[in-house]
Amino acid sequence: MNALHINGNDLTLEAVREVATERRAALLSPDARQAVNQARAVVDEIVASNKVAYAITTGVGKLSDVRIAGDQIRELQVNLVRSHAVGVGEPLSLAETRAMMLLRANSLSKGHSGVRAIVIDTLCELLNRGVTPVVPSQGSVGASGDLAPLAHLALTLIGEGECFDEKGGRVSSAEVLRRGQIKPLVLEAKETISLINGTQAMLAVGTLALLAAETLVDTADVLGGLCCDALKGTDAAFDERIHKARPHAGQMKTAANLRRMLEGSQIRESHRQCGRVQDAYSLRCIPQVHGAVRDTLSHCRGVFETEANSAVDNPLVFLTNAKNAEGDVVSGGNFHGEPLAFALDFLAIALSALAGISERRIERLVNPALSEGLPPFLASGAGLNSGFMMPQVTAAALVSENKVLAHPASVDSITTSGNKEDYVSMGMTAASKLKRVVDNTRNVLAIEAMAVAQALDFLAPLKTSKRGQVAQAAIRSVCPTMEKDRVMYPDFGRIAALIASGKVAEALR
């Protein structure tokens, strides 16, 4: 791939994924470099004239009334990095940390943060050489942004803290930088606060979760169509006229997907005159439920894309006369994570519904009172074999866990920093919960995929639609038919990986 040129204005979530997971290179664009240099000149002028400006010639937070000048300015930068690197818990994944690094570099590239261009260049160099700091996932309350996680990133920039090596072990940042011939930064006025004041940790986790969720909802449409077929449901509820009468974009998209998934199915034609008028909600209302999830994802994508291209540190620099290095340095609250926290919580709620309706379809597949003639628990020789009795229990456990995890973190707040930071977003908590909801939902869909493939096998020689056969073949490529009871958890793992790769969702295309 060509290198990504960042400028703080047009970064896409797909580009974040490419840098985070596919090692696409990132560079500061020439136009952005000029804007960054101009904003830096304003900061340099403030330092040279010893003017009072928050976080440039003062302390931070509750200590903002303490003047810092002369040689103390460099010392302040190091002290701020060290004092704020207080994270605990499991580290963010390599992909999440790389996404955070890119998002931080892009925000600084906007030209309102007052850092030197070398700070952005060094962030890009770390990305391009595969240097990934160890960033603990806990310790952020989401305002003043993700201070602790970002401080661990800044530690590596100054040659302190830890990085991951090629085998996932921990190595001192100083050693990794030495090996890569990367010179540690000596941070100047304002640069630490610009590095650690922002929402990039929660945004990185949320961005990768959202991209995964978009694959999950496509997969759920495929599996919902297969279940409708396997349970001999009617496609009347997916009639385009119904959805045009209530034209939510997501609902219309899912209904169209279901029509395509059932088009040409021999199974559907075999019972067209059966007389059933309508199905249970878990089949009939797939467009309304999956569609609402789609609309939620679309809303959150807009929030995340806006945030990815925003200046979110404090204070911000606004040029008034670039030629004479004149500008206003204005304190505000763009670091506050509330817009992201709401979106992250909303995503968790939506995915909990996606998993919930999937589990109800699993129940209909395995319950002989509901499964339209399929063997009890989809077992050959039911009684001697238990079949899919227990996978439904696992799905139920995951769905109920999601209900706990879907409780909004953003309704909480706790006062910090001597009551200066007295209302916070808890956005990082929302992001961390969301990761587990994504994983749980993927596993529920994996169980549904294995179950519906088994159900379709029992309906042979009748075949599902061409698209359905593509999806079933994908599932069967990693999971053979269950002729008798076997250990199933490896199957779930392989199918979950297949879902994450997008191979099941490809049936729609």
C-alpha positions in Angstrom: 0.0 0.0 0.0 1.0 3.6 -0.6 2.0 5.5 2.5 -0.8 7.3 4.3 -0.3 11.1 4.4 -1.9 12.5 7.5 -3.1 16.1 7.8 -5.7 16.1 10.6 -8.7 16.5 8.3 -9.5 13.4 6.2 -8.4 10.3 8.0 -10.8 7.4 7.4 -11.6 4.5 9.8 -10.5 2.1 7.1 -7.1 3.9 6.9 -6.8 3.5 10.7 -7.3 -0.2 10.3 -4.8 -0.4 7.5 -2.1 1.2 9.7 -3.1 -0.7 12.8 -3.4 -4.2 11.4 -1.7 -4.2 8.0 1.3 -2.1 8.8 0.6 0.6 6.2 3.1 3.4 6.5 2.1 6.9 7.7 3.8 10.3 7.0 3.0 13.9 7.8 1.7 15.7 4.7 3.6 18.8 3.5 0.7 21.1 3.9 0.1 19.9 7.4 3.7 20.4 8.2 3.5 24.0 7.4 0.4 24.5 9.6 2.2 22.6 12.5 5.2 24.8 12.1 3.2 28.0 12.2 1.4 26.9 15.4 4.7 26.0 17.0 6.0 29.4 16.3 3.2 30.9 18.4 4.2 28.7 21.3 7.9 29.6 20.9 7.0 33.3 21.0 5.1 32.8 24.3 8.0 31.0 25.9 10.5 33.6 24.6 8.5 36.5 26.0 7.6 34.6 29.2 3.9 35.3 28.8 1.4 33.4 31.0 -0.3 30.6 29.1 -1.8 27.4 30.5 0.4 24.3 30.2 3.1 26.3 28.3 4.4 28.5 31.1 2.2 27.1 33.9 1.6 23.7 35.6 -1.5 21.7 34.6 -4.8 20.8 36.1 -5.2 22.1 39.7 -1.6 23.4 39.5 -2.3 25.7 36.6 -1.6 28.8 38.8 2.1 27.7 39.3 4.4 29.6 36.9 7.0 27.5 35.0 9.9 29.3 33.2 13.3 28.9 31.8 15.1 25.5 32.3 12.1 24.2 34.2 10.0 23.9 31.0 11.9 20.9 29.7 11.9 19.4 33.2 8.1 19.9 33.4 7.6 17.9 30.2 9.4 14.8 31.5 7.7 15.1 34.9 4.3 15.2 33.3 5.0 12.1 31.2 6.3 10.2 34.2 3.6 11.3 36.7 0.8 10.5 34.3 2.0 7.1 33.2 0.0 5.3 36.0 -2.0 2.8 34.0 -2.7 -0.7 35.2 -4.2 -3.9 33.9 -3.8 -5.9 30.7 -2.2 -3.9 27.9 -4.1 -2.8 24.8 -3.5 -5.0 21.8 -0.8 -4.2 19.3 -3.5 -3.1 16.8 -5.3 -0.9 19.3 -2.0 0.7 20.4 -1.0 1.3 16.7 -4.4 2.8 16.0 -4.0 5.1 19.1 -0.6 6.3 17.8 -1.9 7.1 14.4 -5.0 8.9 15.8 -2.8 11.0 18.1 -0.4 11.9 15.3 -3.3 12.8 13.0 -4.9 15.1 15.7 -1.6 16.9 16.2 -1.2 17.3 12.4 -4.3 19.5 12.4 -2.1 22.4 13.4 -3.8 23.6 16.6 -1.6 21.8 19.2 1.6 23.7 19.0 4.0 20.8 18.9 7.1 20.6 16.7 6.7 18.6 13.5 9.4 16.2 14.8 7.0 14.9 17.4 4.6 13.8 14.7 7.4 12.5 12.6 8.7 10.4 15.5 5.2 8.9 16.1 5.1 8.0 12.4 8.6 6.5 12.6 7.6 4.3 15.5 4.6 3.1 13.5 6.6 2.5 10.3 9.3 0.5 12.1 6.8 -1.6 14.1 7.7 -0.1 17.5 4.7 -0.6 19.7 4.6 0.7 23.3 3.1 -1.3 26.1 0.0 0.7 27.1 -2.1 -0.6 30.1 -5.8 -0.5 29.4 -7.0 0.8 32.7 -6.5 4.1 34.4 -8.5 6.6 32.2 -11.7 8.3 33.3 -12.1 9.9 29.8 -11.2 13.5 30.8 -8.8 15.2 30.4 -9.0 12.6 27.8 -7.1 9.3 28.1 -4.3 10.8 30.2 -2.7 7.5 31.5 -2.8 5.5 28.3 -1.4 8.4 26.2 1.3 9.0 28.8 2.5 5.4 28.4 2.8 6.2 24.7 4.7 9.4 25.4 7.1 7.4 27.7 8.4 5.5 24.7 8.9 8.7 22.7 11.3 9.9 25.4 13.0 6.6 25.6 11.4 5.3 28.8 8.7 2.7 29.6 8.4 -0.6 27.7 7.6 -1.8 24.2 6.6 -5.2 22.8 9.2 -7.2 20.9 8.5 -9.4 17.8 7.5 -12.3 20.1 5.2 -10.3 22.3 7.6 -10.0 25.1 8.4 -6.7 26.9 11.6 -4.8 26.3 12.7 -1.4 27.5 11.8 1.4 25.1 15.4 2.6 25.3 16.6 -0.7 24.0 14.0 -0.8 21.2 14.8 2.7 20.1 18.5 2.0 20.1 18.0 -1.1 17.9 15.9 0.9 15.5 18.2 3.8 15.5 15.4 6.1 16.6 16.5 9.1 18.6 14.4 9.7 21.8 12.7 13.1 21.9 13.6 15.9 24.2 10.1 17.4 24.6 9.8 21.2 24.6 7.1 23.5 26.0 3.5 22.3 25.7 4.5 19.1 23.9 3.7 16.7 26.7 0.2 18.1 27.4 -0.4 17.9 23.6 0.6 14.2 23.6 -1.3 13.0 26.7 -4.4 15.3 26.5 -6.9 13.6 24.1 -9.4 10.8 23.4 -7.3 8.5 21.3 -7.2 5.4 23.5 -11.0 5.1 23.7 -11.3 6.1 20.0 -8.7 3.5 18.9 -10.5 0.7 20.8 -13.9 2.0 19.6 -12.8 2.3 15.9 -11.5 -1.3 15.7 -14.6 -2.5 17.6 -16.9 -0.7 15.2 -15.2 -2.1 12.1 -15.5 -5.6 13.6 -19.2 -4.9 14.4 -19.9 -3.9 10.8 -18.8 -7.3 9.7 -20.9 -8.9 12.5 -24.1 -7.3 11.3 -23.5 -8.4 7.7 -22.8 -11.9 9.0 -26.0 -11.8 11.1 -28.0 -11.0 8.0 -26.6 -14.0 6.3 -27.2 -16.3 9.2 -30.7 -14.9 9.8 -31.6 -15.7 6.2 -30.2 -19.2 6.6 -32.2 -19.8 9.8 -35.4 -18.5 8.2 -34.9 -21.1 5.5 -33.9 -23.9 7.8 -36.9 -23.3 10.0 -39.2 -23.1 6.9 -40.1 -19.5 7.6 -41.9 -17.2 5.2 -40.1 -14.4 3.3 -43.3 -12.3 3.2 -42.1 -10.2 6.1 -39.2 -9.1 4.0 -41.4 -7.7 1.2 -39.9 -4.4 0.1 -43.3 -2.6 0.4 -43.4 -3.2 4.1 -40.0 -1.6 4.6 -40.7 1.3 2.3 -43.6 2.1 4.6 -41.1 2.5 7.5 -38.0 3.6 5.6 -35.2 3.4 8.2 -32.0 2.9 6.2 -30.7 0.0 8.2 -34.1 -1.8 8.2 -34.3 -1.5 4.4 -30.8 -2.7 3.9 -31.3 -5.9 6.0 -34.6 -6.7 4.4 -33.0 -6.5 1.0 -30.2 -8.8 2.2 -32.7 -11.3 3.5 -34.6 -11.3 0.2 -31.3 -12.0 -1.6 -30.3 -14.7 0.8 -33.6 -16.6 0.2 -33.9 -16.0 -3.5 -34.1 -19.3 -5.4 -34.2 -21.5 -2.4 -35.6 -25.0 -3.0 -36.4 -25.2 0.7 -38.5 -22.1 0.5 -40.4 -23.3 -2.5 -41.1 -26.7 -0.9 -43.4 -25.2 1.7 -44.8 -22.1 0.0 -48.4 -23.4 0.3 -48.1 -24.6 3.9 -50.5 -22.0 5.1 -48.4 -20.4 7.8 -49.2 -16.7 8.0 -46.3 -15.3 10.0 -43.2 -16.4 12.0 -41.9 -15.6 15.5 -40.2 -12.3 16.0 -36.7 -13.7 15.9 -37.4 -14.4 12.2 -40.1 -12.0 11.2 -38.5 -8.9 12.8 -34.9 -9.5 11.7 -35.0 -6.4 9.5 -36.3 -4.3 12.3 -33.7 -5.5 14.9 -30.7 -6.0 12.6 -31.6 -2.7 10.9 -31.6 -0.8 14.1 -28.2 -2.2 14.8 -27.1 -1.0 11.4 -28.4 2.5 12.0 -26.6 2.6 15.4 -23.3 1.6 13.7 -23.8 4.3 11.1 -24.3 6.9 13.7 -21.3 5.8 15.7 -19.1 5.8 12.6 -20.0 9.4 12.0 -19.0 10.3 15.6 -15.7 8.4 15.4 -14.8 9.9 12.0 -15.4 13.4 13.3 -13.3 12.7 16.4 -10.5 11.2 14.4 -10.1 14.5 12.6 -10.4 16.8 15.5 -8.0 18.7 17.7 -8.7 17.4 21.2 -5.9 18.6 23.5 -5.8 21.8 25.6 -5.1 24.6 25.2 -5.4 25.1 21.4 -3.5 27.5 19.2 -5.3 29.6 16.7 -3.2 31.8 14.3 -4.0 35.4 13.9 -0.9 36.4 12.0 1.3 33.6 10.8 4.0 35.9 9.4 4.7 37.4 12.8 4.0 34.2 14.8 1.0 35.8 16.4 -2.0 33.8 17.6 -4.4 33.1 20.4 -3.9 30.2 22.8 -7.3 29.3 24.2 -8.2 26.9 27.0 -11.2 24.7 26.5 -12.5 21.1 26.9 -12.2 19.3 23.6 -10.4 16.5 25.5 -13.7 15.5 27.1 -14.7 12.0 26.0 -18.5 12.4 26.3 -19.3 12.2 22.6 -17.3 9.0 22.3 -18.5 7.6 25.6 -22.2 7.8 24.5 -21.4 6.2 21.1 -19.3 3.4 22.7 -22.2 2.6 25.1 -24.7 2.8 22.2 -22.6 0.3 20.3 -22.6 -2.2 23.2 -26.3 -1.9 23.5 -26.9 -2.5 19.8 -24.6 -5.5 19.6 -26.2 -7.0 22.7 -29.5 -7.0 20.7 -27.7 -8.6 17.7 -26.5 -11.4 19.9 -29.8 -11.7 21.7 -31.9 -12.3 18.6 -29.2 -14.7 17.3 -29.5 -16.8 20.5 -33.3 -16.9 20.1 -32.8 -18.3 16.6 -30.4 -20.9 17.9 -33.1 -21.9 20.4 -35.7 -22.4 17.6 -33.2 -24.5 15.7 -32.5 -26.9 18.6 -35.9 -27.0 20.4 -38.0 -29.8 18.9 -41.1 -27.9 19.9 -40.1 -25.0 17.7 -37.8 -26.5 15.0 -40.3 -27.6 12.3 -39.4 -31.2 12.2 -35.7 -31.0 12.7 -34.2 -33.6 15.1 -34.1 -32.6 18.7 -31.0 -30.5 19.4 -30.0 -31.1 15.8 -28.6 -34.5 16.9 -28.3 -37.6 14.9 -29.7 -40.3 17.3 -30.9 -37.8 19.8 -30.7 -39.3 23.3 -27.5 -41.2 22.7 -26.2 -37.9 21.3 -26.9 -34.5 22.9 -26.1 -32.5 19.7 -26.5 -28.8 20.1 -28.1 -28.9 23.6 -25.1 -27.2 25.3 -24.1 -24.7 22.6 -27.4 -23.0 23.1 -26.6 -22.8 26.8 -23.2 -21.2 26.0 -25.0 -18.7 23.7 -27.4 -17.9 26.5 -24.6 -17.3 28.9 -22.8 -14.9 26.5 -26.1 -13.0 25.8 -26.7 -12.6 29.5 -23.2 -11.4 30.1 -23.7 -8.8 27.4 -26.7 -7.5 29.2 -24.5 -6.7 32.2 -21.8 -5.2 29.9 -24.3 -3.1 28.1 -25.0 -1.0 31.2 -23.8 2.5 30.2 -20.5 3.6 31.6 -21.2 7.2 30.5 -24.0 7.7 33.0 -21.3 7.6 35.7 -18.8 10.3 36.7 -16.2 10.6 39.5 -14.4 13.8 40.6 -10.6 13.9 40.0 -7.7 16.3 40.2 -8.6 18.2 43.3 -12.2 18.9 42.0 -10.8 20.7 39.0 -11.9 17.8 36.7 -15.3 17.3 38.4 -17.3 15.7 35.6 -15.8 13.0 33.5 -17.0 10.7 30.7 -15.8 7.2 31.7 -15.3 6.7 27.9 -12.4 4.2 28.2 -14.5 2.0 30.5 -17.2 2.1 27.8 -14.6 1.1 25.2 -13.2 -1.8 27.3 -16.7 -3.2 27.9 -17.5 -2.9 24.2 -14.5 -5.1 23.3 -16.0 -7.9 25.3 -19.4 -7.4 23.8 -17.9 -7.7 20.3 -16.2 -10.9 21.2 -19.3 -12.4 22.9 -21.5 -11.5 19.9 -19.0 -13.0 17.4 -19.1 -16.2 19.5 -22.9 -16.3 19.6 -23.0 -15.9 15.8 -20.4 -18.7 15.5 -22.7 -21.0 17.4 -25.6 -20.0 15.2 -23.6 -20.6 12.1 -22.6 -24.1 13.2 -26.2 -24.9 14.2 -27.8 -23.6 11.0 -25.3 -25.4 8.8 -26.2 -28.6 10.7 -29.9 -27.9 10.2 -29.5 -27.4 6.5 -27.7 -30.7 6.2 -30.8 -32.4 7.6 -33.0 -30.9 4.9 -31.0 -32.4 2.0 -31.6 -33.1 -0.8 -33.4 -29.8 -0.7 -31.0 -26.9 -1.1 -31.0 -23.4 0.2 -30.3 -20.5 -2.2 -27.1 -20.0 -4.1 -26.0 -17.3 -1.7 -26.9 -19.6 1.2 -24.9 -22.4 -0.3 -21.9 -20.1 -0.5 -22.3 -19.3 3.2 -22.8 -22.9 4.2 -19.7 -23.9 2.2 -17.7 -21.3 4.0 -18.8 -22.7 7.4 -18.2 -26.3 6.2 -14.6 -25.3 5.1 -13.7 -25.0 8.8 -16.3 -27.2 10.5 -17.6 -30.6 9.2 -21.1 -31.9 9.8 -21.5 -33.3 13.3 -22.4 -37.0 12.7 -22.2 -37.8 16.4 -21.2 -35.9 19.5 -17.7 -34.4 19.5 -15.9 -31.6 21.3 -17.2 -28.5 19.7 -15.3 -25.6 21.2 -12.5 -25.8 18.5 -15.3 -25.5 15.9 -16.6 -22.4 17.5 -13.2 -20.8 17.5 -12.6 -21.6 13.8 -16.0 -20.3 12.8 -15.5 -17.1 14.9 -12.2 -16.5 13.1 -14.0 -17.1 9.8 -16.7 -14.6 10.7 -14.1 -12.0 11.7 -12.4 -12.4 8.4 -15.6 -11.5 6.6 -15.8 -14.8 4.8 -19.4 -15.6 5.9 -20.6 -12.1 5.1 -19.2 -12.4 1.6 -22.3 -14.4 0.7 -24.1 -11.1 0.5 -21.8 -9.9 -2.3 
